[in-house]
């Protein structure tokens, strides 16, 4: 884990997103914007913090807490850490916590998708789900929430939007992959949105 503390300019009204993944950051920001929720979110870059956490745990919860706790001494405001992945029934839950590095280093969304499709080329049971675990601190108190979206794996990549496994994941009751949906459409039914909905309920309960 590499960390560098570069900023002391923090307040309790701001939420720091413990991620360097711009796609995740954009989805979180869009979620609050879509719903008219006035929460100020900052990326690590925007906060002037350099951090790279080794996701060494074997659960989404464990990895989310690794990232959240790594920021406790660097940030005085609220902290929001995310760990997400794709779980395929026929592959016993793989890629799971290894979703981002499924095809090895250096990481590549295209290589991960290619490996997944290759392993499923003769598989009839295509059921899968995305999961997001959010963990962190709100007003100094720890929280943890989880969101899922269920669907199936397509036979080939479709669509040009999204990231990760979006081109091959078709959510239930939908005929298009996540990558074929607009950002607004995806953010209404994604696993990350489901987890964020739970977070909002917790925040309201603490108000």
RAJO-V975857 format. One record per run of one state. SS is the DSSP state (H for helix, E for strand, L for the rest). FROM is the first residue (numbers start at 1). TO is the last residue. If there is no record, write none. Layout:
# RAJO-V975857
SS;FROM;TO + SS;FROM;TO
This chain:
# RAJO-V975857
L;1;1 + E;2;4 + L;5;13 + E;14;17 + L;18;21 + H;22;34 + L;35;39 + E;40;42 + L;43;43 + H;44;47 + L;48;49 + E;50;52 + L;53;59 + H;60;70 + L;71;77 + E;78;88 + H;89;91 + L;92;94 + E;95;95 + H;96;101 + L;102;108 + H;109;119 + L;120;126 + E;127;138 + L;139;140 + E;141;153 + L;154;165 + H;166;168 + E;169;171 + L;172;176 + E;177;177 + H;178;180 + L;181;182 + H;183;189 + L;190;190 + H;191;206 + L;207;207
